[in-house]
């Protein structure tokens, strides 16, 4: 079984425990009592020569523990001070050592909009994302059916959440081009093998004829990488590990 399938199966099991503690109806009821604002994630990265979505994560299956002295709030403040346009926060608990509590803590201390980075496979997670303060959700095409994507997009729109659909290849691109409001992210890391190819974003971008905001994800390690991608008309970048390690601007 690939690591991606293991993560999805683990997520499914964890959701059973979550729902036992707090049902979907309870989450919806809590949302009705709050007047949560419409997301400004998409607008924060639009029409810019360069926009960085700076990721906060403690660990990953490919890199292990990235930050021993992990402090998501301080990291968010650091990212905001260097001009990040938005944040991405890992909330998957077992493989990335994330937590929804990290997102909630950061939300209280930053004005930057936040992408909840997780493996969303159930509508419960979308309502939960709104409740904890996320502005945008991640939908990974490779783990979702066409029907699931359609249903999850409808829920996101109802909740006034922006949504980033992550793809890896031309086949997945063809599945998502009908979503004109989606942010389209190309993951340069193959989630089955974890091999990274920065040119994957460029190949997909050259095939992409729509007007959606296009985001290069993973494998971006330096300013030179950003400049290389910008030469190919890619202007929005999701950067995690190199920013977490603090060596991005040193290269």
C-alpha positions in Angstrom: 0.0 0.0 0.0 1.3 3.4 -1.0 1.9 6.1 1.7 -0.9 8.1 0.2 -3.4 5.2 0.6 -2.2 4.7 4.2 -2.8 8.4 5.0 -6.3 8.2 3.5 -7.2 5.0 5.4 -5.9 6.5 8.6 -7.8 9.7 8.0 -11.0 7.7 7.5 -10.5 5.9 10.8 -9.7 9.1 12.7 -12.9 10.6 11.3 -14.9 7.9 13.0 -13.5 8.9 16.4 -14.0 12.6 15.7 -17.7 12.1 14.7 -18.3 10.1 17.9 -17.1 13.1 19.9 -18.7 15.9 17.9 -21.3 15.0 15.2 -21.7 16.8 11.9 -24.9 18.2 13.1 -23.1 19.6 16.2 -20.5 21.2 13.9 -23.3 22.7 11.7 -25.1 24.0 14.8 -22.0 25.7 16.1 -21.5 27.4 12.7 -25.0 28.8 12.7 -24.2 30.6 16.0 -21.2 32.3 14.5 -21.0 35.1 11.9 -17.9 34.0 10.2 -16.5 36.1 7.3 -16.3 35.2 3.7 -12.8 34.0 2.7 -10.3 36.4 1.3 -7.7 33.8 0.5 -8.2 33.9 -3.3 -8.1 37.7 -3.3 -4.9 37.8 -1.2 -2.9 35.9 -3.9 -4.6 37.4 -7.0 -3.1 39.9 -9.5 0.4 39.8 -8.0 3.8 39.6 -9.7 4.7 37.1 -7.0 2.7 35.6 -4.2 4.0 33.1 -1.6 1.7 30.8 0.3 4.0 30.0 3.3 3.4 26.6 4.9 3.5 25.7 8.5 4.3 22.0 9.2 6.2 20.1 11.8 6.9 17.0 9.8 6.3 15.0 6.6 6.6 11.4 5.6 9.3 12.3 3.1 11.4 14.6 5.4 10.6 13.3 8.9 10.6 15.9 11.6 11.4 19.3 10.0 11.1 21.5 13.0 12.2 20.2 16.5 11.3 23.5 18.2 7.9 23.9 16.4 6.0 27.0 17.2 3.3 27.6 14.6 2.3 31.1 16.0 5.9 32.4 15.9 6.4 30.9 12.4 3.2 32.6 11.2 4.5 36.0 12.5 7.8 35.4 10.8 6.1 34.6 7.5 3.9 37.7 7.8 6.9 39.9 8.5 8.7 38.7 5.3 5.7 39.4 3.1 3.9 36.1 2.7 0.5 36.6 0.9 -1.2 33.7 2.7 -0.5 30.7 5.0 -0.9 26.9 4.6 -1.2 24.9 7.8 -0.9 21.1 8.1 -3.6 19.7 10.3 -3.1 15.9 9.6 -2.1 14.5 12.9 -0.3 11.2 12.4 1.9 11.5 9.3 2.6 15.3 9.4 2.2 15.8 13.2 -0.3 18.6 12.5 -3.3 19.7 14.5 -6.5 21.8 14.0 -5.3 23.5 17.3 -2.3 24.9 15.4 -4.7 26.5 12.8 -6.9 27.9 15.5 -4.0 29.4 17.4 -2.5 31.0 14.3 -5.9 32.4 13.2 -6.1 34.3 16.5 -2.8 36.0 15.8 -2.5 36.8 12.1 -4.4 38.8 9.5 -3.2 36.4 6.7 -5.8 34.0 5.2 -5.2 30.3 5.9 -5.4 27.2 3.7 -6.2 24.1 5.7 -3.8 21.5 4.4 -5.2 18.1 5.0 -6.6 15.0 3.3 -10.2 15.9 2.9 -12.4 12.9 2.1 -15.6 13.7 3.9 -18.0 16.7 4.1 -17.4 16.7 7.9 -13.9 18.1 7.3 -15.2 21.0 5.2 -17.7 22.2 7.9 -14.9 21.6 10.5 -12.5 23.7 8.4 -14.9 26.7 8.4 -15.5 26.3 12.1 -11.8 26.3 13.1 -11.1 29.4 11.0 -9.8 28.2 7.7 -10.3 30.4 4.6 -9.5 27.8 2.0 -9.6 24.0 1.8 -7.5 21.5 -0.1 -9.1 19.0 -2.4 -6.6 16.4 -3.7 -8.0 15.1 -7.0 -6.1 11.8 -6.8 -8.0 10.7 -3.7 -11.4 12.0 -4.7 -13.9 10.9 -7.3 -15.5 13.4 -9.7 -18.7 13.2 -7.7 -16.9 13.9 -4.5 -15.1 16.9 -5.9 -18.4 18.3 -7.2 -20.1 17.8 -3.9 -17.3 19.2 -1.9 -17.0 22.3 -4.1 -20.7 23.0 -3.5 -20.3 22.8 0.2 -17.2 25.1 0.1 -19.2 27.6 -1.9 -22.1 27.5 0.5 -19.7 28.1 3.4 -17.9 30.9 1.5 -14.6 29.0 1.6 -12.1 29.2 -1.2 -10.9 25.9 -2.5 -7.6 24.7 -4.0 -7.8 21.6 -6.2 -4.5 19.8 -6.3 -3.5 17.9 -9.3 -0.4 16.0 -10.4 -0.7 15.3 -14.1 -2.6 16.0 -17.4 -5.3 13.4 -16.7 -6.2 15.1 -13.4 -6.1 18.5 -15.0 -8.8 17.4 -17.5 -11.0 16.4 -14.5 -11.0 19.8 -12.9 -11.0 22.4 -15.7 -14.7 22.9 -15.3 -14.3 24.5 -11.9 -13.8 28.1 -12.9 -13.6 29.5 -9.4 -11.0 26.9 -8.2 -7.4 27.6 -7.3 -5.5 25.0 -9.3 -2.4 23.7 -7.6 0.2 21.4 -9.2 2.1 19.3 -6.7 5.6 18.7 -8.0 5.9 15.8 -5.5 4.4 12.5 -6.5 2.4 11.5 -3.4 2.9 7.8 -4.2 6.7 7.8 -4.7 7.5 11.2 -3.1 9.8 12.0 -6.1 10.0 15.8 -6.9 10.1 17.3 -10.3 9.9 21.2 -10.4 9.2 21.0 -14.2 5.9 19.3 -13.5 4.3 22.6 -12.8 5.6 24.0 -16.1 4.4 21.1 -18.1 0.9 21.4 -16.7 0.9 25.2 -17.0 1.7 24.9 -20.7 -1.4 22.7 -21.1 -3.6 24.9 -19.0 -5.8 27.3 -21.0 -8.1 28.6 -18.3 -8.0 31.7 -16.2 -7.9 30.1 -12.8 -5.1 31.1 -10.4 -2.3 28.6 -10.9 -0.1 27.5 -8.0 3.2 25.6 -8.0 3.6 23.4 -5.0 6.5 21.5 -3.5 10.2 21.3 -4.5 10.6 25.1 -4.4 13.8 25.6 -2.5 15.2 29.0 -3.5 14.6 32.4 -5.0 16.2 30.9 -8.2 13.4 28.3 -8.3 10.8 31.1 -8.0 12.5 33.1 -10.8 12.6 30.0 -13.0 8.9 29.3 -12.6 8.1 33.0 -13.1 9.8 32.7 -16.5 7.1 30.2 -17.4 4.2 32.5 -16.2 3.8 30.9 -12.8 3.4 33.6 -10.1 2.0 31.8 -7.1 4.0 29.4 -5.0 3.2 27.2 -2.0 6.5 26.7 -0.1 6.9 24.5 3.0 10.0 22.6 4.0 12.7 25.2 2.9 10.8 28.0 4.7 10.3 25.9 7.8 14.0 25.1 7.9 14.8 28.8 7.6 17.2 28.3 4.7 15.1 29.6 1.8 16.4 33.1 1.7 20.0 32.0 2.3 20.4 30.2 -1.1 
